[in-house]
Amino acid sequence: MKGKKIFLCLSVAAVSASAIGFFTRPATVQAGESVTRPTIATVKKMSNGDLMCYVTLVDAKRKVYEGLGASFEICEKEKTYLNKKVRLSYQKGRVNDCQSAEPCGKTRIETLITKMQIIR
């Protein structure tokens, strides 16, 4: 009987530990792991979000990069860049860290596409 109780406690502890790891992992990955971003790619999609512009790119090896952050100025030129091969420049910048588009006084640092140059 005691063996079953111990097994049950370990199972609950293991599930709890994995759930905690699941919820804390994204913040750890964002803070400590560098994300590969292409320097040359074709622009497939652009859309303005609440916090930043979001861009989908495809590189020369056909790897798709979805939802990369960009400055709002990039999305303003969607017709210029859509389906074009571009050279990309990135910079770290502050974006709102709120649940809505309304300012809440909190920001976070994100690496954003700040410049696109069309390659012929």
Backbone as XML, in Angstrom:
<?xml version="1.0"?>
<chain id="A" units="angstrom">
  <residue number="1" name="MET">
    <atom name="N" x="0.819" y="-1.190" z="0.000"/>
    <atom name="CA" x="0.000" y="0.000" z="0.000"/>
    <atom name="C" x="0.864" y="1.256" z="0.000"/>
  </residue>
  <residue number="2" name="LYS">
    <atom name="N" x="1.933" y="1.268" z="0.805"/>
    <atom name="CA" x="2.796" y="2.436" z="0.845"/>
    <atom name="C" x="3.467" y="2.667" z="-0.502"/>
  </residue>
  <residue number="3" name="GLY">
    <atom name="N" x="3.812" y="1.584" z="-1.192"/>
    <atom name="CA" x="4.438" y="1.712" z="-2.513"/>
    <atom name="C" x="3.545" y="2.447" z="-3.494"/>
  </residue>
  <residue number="4" name="LYS">
    <atom name="N" x="2.259" y="2.174" z="-3.433"/>
    <atom name="CA" x="1.324" y="2.858" z="-4.334"/>
    <atom name="C" x="1.224" y="4.334" z="-4.007"/>
  </residue>
  <residue number="5" name="LYS">
    <atom name="N" x="1.227" y="4.667" z="-2.727"/>
    <atom name="CA" x="1.154" y="6.074" z="-2.337"/>
    <atom name="C" x="2.395" y="6.817" z="-2.790"/>
  </residue>
  <residue number="6" name="ILE">
    <atom name="N" x="3.532" y="6.218" z="-2.617"/>
    <atom name="CA" x="4.769" y="6.846" z="-3.050"/>
    <atom name="C" x="4.751" y="7.039" z="-4.571"/>
  </residue>
  <residue number="7" name="PHE">
    <atom name="N" x="4.317" y="6.019" z="-5.276"/>
    <atom name="CA" x="4.239" y="6.111" z="-6.733"/>
    <atom name="C" x="3.321" y="7.250" z="-7.154"/>
  </residue>
  <residue number="8" name="LEU">
    <atom name="N" x="2.172" y="7.364" z="-6.474"/>
    <atom name="CA" x="1.213" y="8.410" z="-6.778"/>
    <atom name="C" x="1.818" y="9.781" z="-6.501"/>
  </residue>
  <residue number="9" name="CYS">
    <atom name="N" x="2.507" y="9.926" z="-5.387"/>
    <atom name="CA" x="3.135" y="11.204" z="-5.048"/>
    <atom name="C" x="4.210" y="11.557" z="-6.059"/>
  </residue>
  <residue number="10" name="LEU">
    <atom name="N" x="5.012" y="10.589" z="-6.459"/>
    <atom name="CA" x="6.039" y="10.860" z="-7.448"/>
    <atom name="C" x="5.429" y="11.238" z="-8.786"/>
  </residue>
  <residue number="11" name="SER">
    <atom name="N" x="4.340" y="10.583" z="-9.144"/>
    <atom name="CA" x="3.679" y="10.902" z="-10.407"/>
    <atom name="C" x="3.156" y="12.325" z="-10.416"/>
  </residue>
  <residue number="12" name="VAL">
    <atom name="N" x="2.516" y="12.735" z="-9.322"/>
    <atom name="CA" x="2.001" y="14.097" z="-9.216"/>
    <atom name="C" x="3.157" y="15.087" z="-9.240"/>
  </residue>
  <residue number="13" name="ALA">
    <atom name="N" x="4.236" y="14.770" z="-8.520"/>
    <atom name="CA" x="5.394" y="15.654" z="-8.494"/>
    <atom name="C" x="6.013" y="15.768" z="-9.879"/>
  </residue>
  <residue number="14" name="ALA">
    <atom name="N" x="6.098" y="14.655" z="-10.591"/>
    <atom name="CA" x="6.676" y="14.676" z="-11.936"/>
    <atom name="C" x="5.818" y="15.492" z="-12.882"/>
  </residue>
  <residue number="15" name="VAL">
    <atom name="N" x="4.503" y="15.328" z="-12.781"/>
    <atom name="CA" x="3.602" y="16.109" z="-13.629"/>
    <atom name="C" x="3.708" y="17.586" z="-13.293"/>
  </residue>
  <residue number="16" name="SER">
    <atom name="N" x="3.746" y="17.911" z="-11.995"/>
    <atom name="CA" x="3.859" y="19.305" z="-11.571"/>
    <atom name="C" x="5.159" y="19.916" z="-12.050"/>
  </residue>
  <residue number="17" name="ALA">
    <atom name="N" x="6.255" y="19.186" z="-11.934"/>
    <atom name="CA" x="7.554" y="19.692" z="-12.363"/>
    <atom name="C" x="7.574" y="19.926" z="-13.865"/>
  </residue>
  <residue number="18" name="SER">
    <atom name="N" x="6.974" y="19.007" z="-14.627"/>
    <atom name="CA" x="6.969" y="19.201" z="-16.077"/>
    <atom name="C" x="6.072" y="20.361" z="-16.461"/>
  </residue>
  <residue number="19" name="ALA">
    <atom name="N" x="4.971" y="20.571" z="-15.746"/>
    <atom name="CA" x="4.093" y="21.704" z="-16.038"/>
    <atom name="C" x="4.800" y="23.015" z="-15.717"/>
  </residue>
  <residue number="20" name="ILE">
    <atom name="N" x="5.510" y="23.058" z="-14.601"/>
    <atom name="CA" x="6.255" y="24.266" z="-14.252"/>
    <atom name="C" x="7.318" y="24.539" z="-15.302"/>
  </residue>
  <residue number="21" name="GLY">
    <atom name="N" x="8.040" y="23.506" z="-15.720"/>
    <atom name="CA" x="9.050" y="23.669" z="-16.765"/>
    <atom name="C" x="8.451" y="24.168" z="-18.060"/>
  </residue>
  <residue number="22" name="PHE">
    <atom name="N" x="7.259" y="23.678" z="-18.386"/>
    <atom name="CA" x="6.595" y="24.092" z="-19.619"/>
    <atom name="C" x="6.281" y="25.580" z="-19.590"/>
  </residue>
  <residue number="23" name="PHE">
    <atom name="N" x="5.782" y="26.061" z="-18.445"/>
    <atom name="CA" x="5.392" y="27.460" z="-18.378"/>
    <atom name="C" x="6.568" y="28.402" z="-18.217"/>
  </residue>
  <residue number="24" name="THR">
    <atom name="N" x="7.676" y="27.958" z="-17.654"/>
    <atom name="CA" x="8.818" y="28.857" z="-17.471"/>
    <atom name="C" x="9.794" y="28.793" z="-18.640"/>
  </residue>
  <residue number="25" name="ARG">
    <atom name="N" x="9.756" y="27.753" z="-19.418"/>
    <atom name="CA" x="10.713" y="27.583" z="-20.497"/>
    <atom name="C" x="10.690" y="28.718" z="-21.529"/>
  </residue>
  <residue number="26" name="PRO">
    <atom name="N" x="9.547" y="29.198" z="-22.030"/>
    <atom name="CA" x="9.577" y="30.243" z="-23.045"/>
    <atom name="C" x="10.331" y="31.488" z="-22.609"/>
  </residue>
  <residue number="27" name="ALA">
    <atom name="N" x="10.164" y="31.931" z="-21.371"/>
    <atom name="CA" x="10.875" y="33.118" z="-20.907"/>
    <atom name="C" x="12.372" y="32.859" z="-20.870"/>
  </residue>
  <residue number="28" name="THR">
    <atom name="N" x="12.769" y="31.664" z="-20.442"/>
    <atom name="CA" x="14.178" y="31.312" z="-20.389"/>
    <atom name="C" x="14.763" y="31.277" z="-21.794"/>
  </residue>
  <residue number="29" name="VAL">
    <atom name="N" x="14.041" y="30.704" z="-22.719"/>
    <atom name="CA" x="14.520" y="30.611" z="-24.094"/>
    <atom name="C" x="14.665" y="32.004" z="-24.691"/>
  </residue>
  <residue number="30" name="GLN">
    <atom name="N" x="13.702" y="32.883" z="-24.464"/>
    <atom name="CA" x="13.772" y="34.233" z="-25.007"/>
    <atom name="C" x="14.966" y="34.986" z="-24.450"/>
  </residue>
  <residue number="31" name="ALA">
    <atom name="N" x="15.217" y="34.824" z="-23.154"/>
    <atom name="CA" x="16.273" y="35.590" z="-22.524"/>
    <atom name="C" x="17.657" y="35.046" z="-22.838"/>
  </residue>
  <residue number="32" name="GLY">
    <atom name="N" x="17.813" y="33.712" z="-22.921"/>
    <atom name="CA" x="19.147" y="33.154" z="-23.005"/>
    <atom name="C" x="19.547" y="32.573" z="-24.341"/>
  </residue>
  <residue number="33" name="GLU">
    <atom name="N" x="18.629" y="32.246" z="-25.193"/>
    <atom name="CA" x="18.954" y="31.558" z="-26.433"/>
    <atom name="C" x="18.882" y="32.528" z="-27.606"/>
  </residue>
  <residue number="34" name="SER">
    <atom name="N" x="19.920" y="32.522" z="-28.435"/>
    <atom name="CA" x="19.881" y="33.405" z="-29.597"/>
    <atom name="C" x="19.080" y="32.745" z="-30.712"/>
  </residue>
  <residue number="35" name="VAL">
    <atom name="N" x="18.249" y="33.538" z="-31.353"/>
    <atom name="CA" x="17.398" y="33.054" z="-32.426"/>
    <atom name="C" x="18.073" y="33.366" z="-33.749"/>
  </residue>
  <residue number="36" name="THR">
    <atom name="N" x="18.080" y="32.405" z="-34.651"/>
    <atom name="CA" x="18.658" y="32.625" z="-35.970"/>
    <atom name="C" x="17.699" y="33.466" z="-36.798"/>
  </residue>
  <residue number="37" name="ARG">
    <atom name="N" x="18.216" y="34.527" z="-37.377"/>
    <atom name="CA" x="17.416" y="35.404" z="-38.227"/>
    <atom name="C" x="18.148" y="35.541" z="-39.554"/>
  </residue>
  <residue number="38" name="PRO">
    <atom name="N" x="17.412" y="35.459" z="-40.632"/>
    <atom name="CA" x="18.083" y="35.566" z="-41.935"/>
    <atom name="C" x="18.543" y="36.990" z="-42.218"/>
  </residue>
  <residue number="39" name="THR">
    <atom name="N" x="19.603" y="37.113" z="-42.995"/>
    <atom name="CA" x="20.055" y="38.440" z="-43.431"/>
    <atom name="C" x="19.596" y="38.725" z="-44.858"/>
  </residue>
  <residue number="40" name="ILE">
    <atom name="N" x="19.317" y="37.661" z="-45.617"/>
    <atom name="CA" x="18.764" y="37.800" z="-46.965"/>
    <atom name="C" x="17.623" y="36.796" z="-47.091"/>
  </residue>
  <residue number="41" name="ALA">
    <atom name="N" x="16.449" y="37.286" z="-47.529"/>
    <atom name="CA" x="15.282" y="36.416" z="-47.645"/>
    <atom name="C" x="14.234" y="37.085" z="-48.531"/>
  </residue>
  <residue number="42" name="THR">
    <atom name="N" x="13.201" y="36.310" z="-48.886"/>
    <atom name="CA" x="12.075" y="36.834" z="-49.653"/>
    <atom name="C" x="10.921" y="37.078" z="-48.693"/>
  </residue>
  <residue number="43" name="VAL">
    <atom name="N" x="10.307" y="38.244" z="-48.803"/>
    <atom name="CA" x="9.192" y="38.628" z="-47.939"/>
    <atom name="C" x="7.919" y="37.970" z="-48.456"/>
  </residue>
  <residue number="44" name="LYS">
    <atom name="N" x="7.272" y="37.170" z="-47.620"/>
    <atom name="CA" x="6.055" y="36.465" z="-48.020"/>
    <atom name="C" x="4.791" y="37.057" z="-47.407"/>
  </residue>
  <residue number="45" name="LYS">
    <atom name="N" x="4.916" y="37.664" z="-46.243"/>
    <atom name="CA" x="3.732" y="38.207" z="-45.585"/>
    <atom name="C" x="4.160" y="39.301" z="-44.615"/>
  </residue>
  <residue number="46" name="MET">
    <atom name="N" x="3.320" y="40.333" z="-44.498"/>
    <atom name="CA" x="3.557" y="41.411" z="-43.546"/>
    <atom name="C" x="2.218" y="41.804" z="-42.936"/>
  </residue>
  <residue number="47" name="SER">
    <atom name="N" x="2.204" y="42.026" z="-41.631"/>
    <atom name="CA" x="0.961" y="42.477" z="-40.999"/>
    <atom name="C" x="1.275" y="43.272" z="-39.735"/>
  </residue>
  <residue number="48" name="ASN">
    <atom name="N" x="0.498" y="44.330" z="-39.532"/>
    <atom name="CA" x="0.631" y="45.120" z="-38.319"/>
    <atom name="C" x="-0.079" y="44.413" z="-37.182"/>
  </residue>
  <residue number="49" name="GLY">
    <atom name="N" x="0.609" y="44.318" z="-36.059"/>
    <atom name="CA" x="0.011" y="43.776" z="-34.855"/>
    <atom name="C" x="-0.161" y="44.887" z="-33.839"/>
  </residue>
  <residue number="50" name="ASP">
    <atom name="N" x="-0.584" y="44.534" z="-32.637"/>
    <atom name="CA" x="-0.751" y="45.526" z="-31.583"/>
    <atom name="C" x="0.586" y="46.089" z="-31.106"/>
  </residue>
  <residue number="51" name="LEU">
    <atom name="N" x="1.616" y="45.233" z="-31.068"/>
    <atom name="CA" x="2.885" y="45.631" z="-30.478"/>
    <atom name="C" x="3.974" y="45.951" z="-31.487"/>
  </residue>
  <residue number="52" name="MET">
    <atom name="N" x="3.884" y="45.352" z="-32.672"/>
    <atom name="CA" x="4.903" y="45.551" z="-33.702"/>
    <atom name="C" x="4.369" y="45.034" z="-35.031"/>
  </residue>
  <residue number="53" name="CYS">
    <atom name="N" x="5.132" y="45.213" z="-36.066"/>
    <atom name="CA" x="4.841" y="44.638" z="-37.378"/>
    <atom name="C" x="5.361" y="43.197" z="-37.350"/>
  </residue>
  <residue number="54" name="TYR">
    <atom name="N" x="4.648" y="42.282" z="-38.015"/>
    <atom name="CA" x="5.083" y="40.883" z="-38.070"/>
    <atom name="C" x="5.337" y="40.501" z="-39.525"/>
  </residue>
  <residue number="55" name="VAL">
    <atom name="N" x="6.476" y="39.856" z="-39.762"/>
    <atom name="CA" x="6.913" y="39.541" z="-41.119"/>
    <atom name="C" x="7.184" y="38.046" z="-41.239"/>
  </residue>
  <residue number="56" name="THR">
    <atom name="N" x="6.771" y="37.470" z="-42.370"/>
    <atom name="CA" x="7.106" y="36.083" z="-42.701"/>
    <atom name="C" x="8.094" y="36.121" z="-43.850"/>
  </residue>
  <residue number="57" name="LEU">
    <atom name="N" x="9.211" y="35.404" z="-43.692"/>
    <atom name="CA" x="10.288" y="35.386" z="-44.679"/>
    <atom name="C" x="10.610" y="33.954" z="-45.083"/>
  </residue>
  <residue number="58" name="VAL">
    <atom name="N" x="11.177" y="33.801" z="-46.285"/>
    <atom name="CA" x="11.680" y="32.508" z="-46.759"/>
    <atom name="C" x="13.096" y="32.742" z="-47.259"/>
  </residue>
  <residue number="59" name="ASP">
    <atom name="N" x="14.053" y="31.961" z="-46.740"/>
    <atom name="CA" x="15.446" y="32.145" z="-47.172"/>
    <atom name="C" x="15.761" y="31.299" z="-48.403"/>
  </residue>
  <residue number="60" name="ALA">
    <atom name="N" x="16.997" y="31.334" z="-48.857"/>
    <atom name="CA" x="17.424" y="30.632" z="-50.068"/>
    <atom name="C" x="17.296" y="29.111" z="-49.942"/>
  </residue>
  <residue number="61" name="LYS">
    <atom name="N" x="17.345" y="28.596" z="-48.723"/>
    <atom name="CA" x="17.194" y="27.155" z="-48.494"/>
    <atom name="C" x="15.733" y="26.778" z="-48.261"/>
  </residue>
  <residue number="62" name="ARG">
    <atom name="N" x="14.833" y="27.705" z="-48.523"/>
    <atom name="CA" x="13.376" y="27.531" z="-48.376"/>
    <atom name="C" x="12.927" y="27.365" z="-46.926"/>
  </residue>
  <residue number="63" name="LYS">
    <atom name="N" x="13.755" y="27.808" z="-45.984"/>
    <atom name="CA" x="13.364" y="27.797" z="-44.571"/>
    <atom name="C" x="12.442" y="28.987" z="-44.334"/>
  </residue>
  <residue number="64" name="VAL">
    <atom name="N" x="11.317" y="28.720" z="-43.679"/>
    <atom name="CA" x="10.319" y="29.756" z="-43.415"/>
    <atom name="C" x="10.532" y="30.319" z="-42.014"/>
  </residue>
  <residue number="65" name="TYR">
    <atom name="N" x="10.521" y="31.642" z="-41.906"/>
    <atom name="CA" x="10.617" y="32.352" z="-40.631"/>
    <atom name="C" x="9.317" y="33.127" z="-40.464"/>
  </residue>
  <residue number="66" name="GLU">
    <atom name="N" x="8.447" y="32.655" z="-39.573"/>
    <atom name="CA" x="7.138" y="33.274" z="-39.390"/>
    <atom name="C" x="7.129" y="34.180" z="-38.172"/>
  </residue>
  <residue number="67" name="GLY">
    <atom name="N" x="6.448" y="35.297" z="-38.299"/>
    <atom name="CA" x="6.212" y="36.170" z="-37.157"/>
    <atom name="C" x="7.422" y="36.887" z="-36.620"/>
  </residue>
  <residue number="68" name="LEU">
    <atom name="N" x="8.421" y="37.164" z="-37.473"/>
    <atom name="CA" x="9.554" y="37.955" z="-37.008"/>
    <atom name="C" x="9.086" y="39.381" z="-36.786"/>
  </residue>
  <residue number="69" name="GLY">
    <atom name="N" x="9.536" y="39.980" z="-35.710"/>
    <atom name="CA" x="9.143" y="41.348" z="-35.392"/>
    <atom name="C" x="9.873" y="42.357" z="-36.256"/>
  </residue>
  <residue number="70" name="ALA">
    <atom name="N" x="9.160" y="43.412" z="-36.590"/>
    <atom name="CA" x="9.735" y="44.510" z="-37.372"/>
    <atom name="C" x="9.135" y="45.826" z="-36.890"/>
  </residue>
  <residue number="71" name="SER">
    <atom name="N" x="9.798" y="46.907" z="-37.212"/>
    <atom name="CA" x="9.255" y="48.217" z="-36.852"/>
    <atom name="C" x="8.001" y="48.485" z="-37.687"/>
  </residue>
  <residue number="72" name="PHE">
    <atom name="N" x="7.121" y="49.312" z="-37.160"/>
    <atom name="CA" x="5.882" y="49.619" z="-37.875"/>
    <atom name="C" x="6.162" y="50.275" z="-39.235"/>
  </residue>
  <residue number="73" name="GLU">
    <atom name="N" x="7.276" y="50.985" z="-39.351"/>
    <atom name="CA" x="7.631" y="51.629" z="-40.612"/>
    <atom name="C" x="7.835" y="50.616" z="-41.730"/>
  </residue>
  <residue number="74" name="ILE">
    <atom name="N" x="8.295" y="49.421" z="-41.390"/>
    <atom name="CA" x="8.482" y="48.358" z="-42.384"/>
    <atom name="C" x="7.131" y="47.959" z="-42.973"/>
  </residue>
  <residue number="75" name="CYS">
    <atom name="N" x="6.124" y="47.752" z="-42.132"/>
    <atom name="CA" x="4.798" y="47.341" z="-42.627"/>
    <atom name="C" x="4.121" y="48.439" z="-43.448"/>
  </residue>
  <residue number="76" name="GLU">
    <atom name="N" x="4.488" y="49.679" z="-43.207"/>
    <atom name="CA" x="3.917" y="50.780" z="-43.991"/>
    <atom name="C" x="4.304" y="50.667" z="-45.466"/>
  </residue>
  <residue number="77" name="LYS">
    <atom name="N" x="5.372" y="49.934" z="-45.764"/>
    <atom name="CA" x="5.862" y="49.780" z="-47.133"/>
    <atom name="C" x="5.618" y="48.368" z="-47.662"/>
  </residue>
  <residue number="78" name="GLU">
    <atom name="N" x="4.514" y="47.771" z="-47.242"/>
    <atom name="CA" x="4.208" y="46.386" z="-47.623"/>
    <atom name="C" x="4.229" y="46.192" z="-49.136"/>
  </residue>
  <residue number="79" name="LYS">
    <atom name="N" x="3.630" y="47.090" z="-49.892"/>
    <atom name="CA" x="3.579" y="46.947" z="-51.360"/>
    <atom name="C" x="4.972" y="46.977" z="-51.975"/>
  </residue>
  <residue number="80" name="THR">
    <atom name="N" x="5.889" y="47.680" z="-51.360"/>
    <atom name="CA" x="7.261" y="47.770" z="-51.859"/>
    <atom name="C" x="8.016" y="46.455" z="-51.657"/>
  </residue>
  <residue number="81" name="TYR">
    <atom name="N" x="7.816" y="45.800" z="-50.507"/>
    <atom name="CA" x="8.633" y="44.649" z="-50.141"/>
    <atom name="C" x="8.006" y="43.282" z="-50.389"/>
  </residue>
  <residue number="82" name="LEU">
    <atom name="N" x="6.693" y="43.202" z="-50.470"/>
    <atom name="CA" x="6.022" y="41.909" z="-50.580"/>
    <atom name="C" x="6.486" y="41.138" z="-51.814"/>
  </residue>
  <residue number="83" name="ASN">
    <atom name="N" x="6.868" y="39.876" z="-51.604"/>
    <atom name="CA" x="7.369" y="38.959" z="-52.637"/>
    <atom name="C" x="8.680" y="39.410" z="-53.274"/>
  </residue>
  <residue number="84" name="LYS">
    <atom name="N" x="9.427" y="40.250" z="-52.569"/>
    <atom name="CA" x="10.734" y="40.709" z="-53.047"/>
    <atom name="C" x="11.829" y="40.090" z="-52.183"/>
  </residue>
  <residue number="85" name="LYS">
    <atom name="N" x="12.978" y="39.881" z="-52.801"/>
    <atom name="CA" x="14.162" y="39.411" z="-52.089"/>
    <atom name="C" x="14.823" y="40.643" z="-51.472"/>
  </residue>
  <residue number="86" name="VAL">
    <atom name="N" x="15.098" y="40.570" z="-50.155"/>
    <atom name="CA" x="15.617" y="41.735" z="-49.452"/>
    <atom name="C" x="16.810" y="41.383" z="-48.568"/>
  </residue>
  <residue number="87" name="ARG">
    <atom name="N" x="17.615" y="42.402" z="-48.309"/>
    <atom name="CA" x="18.686" y="42.314" z="-47.309"/>
    <atom name="C" x="18.118" y="42.965" z="-46.051"/>
  </residue>
  <residue number="88" name="LEU">
    <atom name="N" x="18.239" y="42.268" z="-44.920"/>
    <atom name="CA" x="17.603" y="42.705" z="-43.680"/>
    <atom name="C" x="18.617" y="43.220" z="-42.672"/>
  </residue>
  <residue number="89" name="SER">
    <atom name="N" x="18.239" y="44.276" z="-41.970"/>
    <atom name="CA" x="19.026" y="44.801" z="-40.852"/>
    <atom name="C" x="18.172" y="44.734" z="-39.597"/>
  </residue>
  <residue number="90" name="TYR">
    <atom name="N" x="18.801" y="44.388" z="-38.485"/>
    <atom name="CA" x="18.099" y="44.218" z="-37.210"/>
    <atom name="C" x="18.699" y="45.138" z="-36.158"/>
  </residue>
  <residue number="91" name="GLN">
    <atom name="N" x="17.843" y="45.563" z="-35.228"/>
    <atom name="CA" x="18.285" y="46.309" z="-34.047"/>
    <atom name="C" x="17.387" y="45.934" z="-32.886"/>
  </residue>
  <residue number="92" name="LYS">
    <atom name="N" x="17.946" y="46.036" z="-31.697"/>
    <atom name="CA" x="17.126" y="45.834" z="-30.505"/>
    <atom name="C" x="16.325" y="47.101" z="-30.257"/>
  </residue>
  <residue number="93" name="GLY">
    <atom name="N" x="15.069" y="46.906" z="-29.882"/>
    <atom name="CA" x="14.208" y="48.042" z="-29.600"/>
    <atom name="C" x="13.188" y="47.693" z="-28.543"/>
  </residue>
  <residue number="94" name="ARG">
    <atom name="N" x="12.596" y="48.714" z="-27.966"/>
    <atom name="CA" x="11.578" y="48.518" z="-26.931"/>
    <atom name="C" x="10.198" y="48.444" z="-27.566"/>
  </residue>
  <residue number="95" name="VAL">
    <atom name="N" x="9.412" y="47.477" z="-27.114"/>
    <atom name="CA" x="8.011" y="47.358" z="-27.529"/>
    <atom name="C" x="7.157" y="47.266" z="-26.269"/>
  </residue>
  <residue number="96" name="ASN">
    <atom name="N" x="5.902" y="47.695" z="-26.380"/>
    <atom name="CA" x="4.983" y="47.592" z="-25.241"/>
    <atom name="C" x="4.848" y="46.141" z="-24.828"/>
  </residue>
  <residue number="97" name="ASP">
    <atom name="N" x="4.749" y="45.922" z="-23.548"/>
    <atom name="CA" x="4.559" y="44.577" z="-23.005"/>
    <atom name="C" x="3.236" y="44.550" z="-22.247"/>
  </residue>
  <residue number="98" name="CYS">
    <atom name="N" x="2.158" y="44.846" z="-22.965"/>
    <atom name="CA" x="0.826" y="44.968" z="-22.376"/>
    <atom name="C" x="-0.095" y="43.898" z="-22.950"/>
  </residue>
  <residue number="99" name="GLN">
    <atom name="N" x="-1.204" y="43.655" z="-22.283"/>
    <atom name="CA" x="-2.182" y="42.694" z="-22.752"/>
    <atom name="C" x="-3.000" y="43.247" z="-23.919"/>
  </residue>
  <residue number="100" name="SER">
    <atom name="N" x="-2.969" y="44.552" z="-24.122"/>
    <atom name="CA" x="-3.737" y="45.169" z="-25.202"/>
    <atom name="C" x="-2.869" y="46.216" z="-25.877"/>
  </residue>
  <residue number="101" name="ALA">
    <atom name="N" x="-3.423" y="46.880" z="-26.870"/>
    <atom name="CA" x="-2.688" y="47.926" z="-27.580"/>
    <atom name="C" x="-2.568" y="49.198" z="-26.738"/>
  </residue>
  <residue number="102" name="GLU">
    <atom name="N" x="-3.337" y="49.291" z="-25.671"/>
    <atom name="CA" x="-3.287" y="50.468" z="-24.805"/>
    <atom name="C" x="-1.968" y="50.500" z="-24.044"/>
  </residue>
  <residue number="103" name="PRO">
    <atom name="N" x="-1.351" y="51.666" z="-23.911"/>
    <atom name="CA" x="-0.106" y="51.761" z="-23.143"/>
    <atom name="C" x="-0.334" y="51.400" z="-21.672"/>
  </residue>
  <residue number="104" name="CYS">
    <atom name="N" x="0.585" y="50.631" z="-21.115"/>
    <atom name="CA" x="0.461" y="50.244" z="-19.707"/>
    <atom name="C" x="1.715" y="50.606" z="-18.920"/>
  </residue>
  <residue number="105" name="GLY">
    <atom name="N" x="2.703" y="51.179" z="-19.603"/>
    <atom name="CA" x="3.928" y="51.567" z="-18.919"/>
    <atom name="C" x="4.993" y="50.493" z="-18.876"/>
  </residue>
  <residue number="106" name="LYS">
    <atom name="N" x="4.684" y="49.271" z="-19.335"/>
    <atom name="CA" x="5.672" y="48.191" z="-19.337"/>
    <atom name="C" x="6.177" y="47.992" z="-20.767"/>
  </residue>
  <residue number="107" name="THR">
    <atom name="N" x="7.473" y="47.765" z="-20.887"/>
    <atom name="CA" x="8.063" y="47.469" z="-22.190"/>
    <atom name="C" x="8.997" y="46.283" z="-22.066"/>
  </residue>
  <residue number="108" name="ARG">
    <atom name="N" x="9.373" y="45.731" z="-23.214"/>
    <atom name="CA" x="10.374" y="44.666" z="-23.253"/>
    <atom name="C" x="11.274" y="44.927" z="-24.454"/>
  </residue>
  <residue number="109" name="ILE">
    <atom name="N" x="12.445" y="44.350" z="-24.424"/>
    <atom name="CA" x="13.410" y="44.507" z="-25.512"/>
    <atom name="C" x="13.198" y="43.376" z="-26.510"/>
  </residue>
  <residue number="110" name="GLU">
    <atom name="N" x="13.080" y="43.712" z="-27.780"/>
    <atom name="CA" x="12.928" y="42.733" z="-28.863"/>
    <atom name="C" x="13.915" y="43.087" z="-29.971"/>
  </residue>
  <residue number="111" name="THR">
    <atom name="N" x="14.402" y="42.085" z="-30.667"/>
    <atom name="CA" x="15.200" y="42.323" z="-31.859"/>
    <atom name="C" x="14.232" y="42.481" z="-33.020"/>
  </residue>
  <residue number="112" name="LEU">
    <atom name="N" x="14.275" y="43.640" z="-33.659"/>
    <atom name="CA" x="13.329" y="43.979" z="-34.719"/>
    <atom name="C" x="14.038" y="44.207" z="-36.042"/>
  </residue>
  <residue number="113" name="ILE">
    <atom name="N" x="13.345" y="43.874" z="-37.126"/>
    <atom name="CA" x="13.820" y="44.249" z="-38.453"/>
    <atom name="C" x="13.603" y="45.759" z="-38.559"/>
  </residue>
  <residue number="114" name="THR">
    <atom name="N" x="14.666" y="46.494" z="-38.830"/>
    <atom name="CA" x="14.555" y="47.948" z="-38.901"/>
    <atom name="C" x="14.814" y="48.489" z="-40.305"/>
  </residue>
  <residue number="115" name="LYS">
    <atom name="N" x="15.335" y="47.614" z="-41.163"/>
    <atom name="CA" x="15.629" y="48.070" z="-42.517"/>
    <atom name="C" x="15.537" y="46.886" z="-43.482"/>
  </residue>
  <residue number="116" name="MET">
    <atom name="N" x="14.941" y="47.146" z="-44.655"/>
    <atom name="CA" x="14.914" y="46.154" z="-45.751"/>
    <atom name="C" x="15.412" y="46.858" z="-47.002"/>
  </residue>
  <residue number="117" name="GLN">
    <atom name="N" x="16.338" y="46.198" z="-47.671"/>
    <atom name="CA" x="16.864" y="46.718" z="-48.927"/>
    <atom name="C" x="16.603" y="45.690" z="-50.005"/>
  </residue>
  <residue number="118" name="ILE">
    <atom name="N" x="15.901" y="46.094" z="-51.047"/>
    <atom name="CA" x="15.570" y="45.158" z="-52.131"/>
    <atom name="C" x="16.843" y="44.776" z="-52.888"/>
  </residue>
  <residue number="119" name="ILE">
    <atom name="N" x="16.993" y="43.476" z="-53.139"/>
    <atom name="CA" x="18.134" y="42.944" z="-53.887"/>
    <atom name="C" x="17.618" y="42.548" z="-55.274"/>
  </residue>
  <residue number="120" name="ARG">
    <atom name="N" x="18.268" y="42.953" z="-56.280"/>
    <atom name="CA" x="17.848" y="42.634" z="-57.661"/>
    <atom name="C" x="18.462" y="41.344" z="-58.131"/>
  </residue>
</chain>
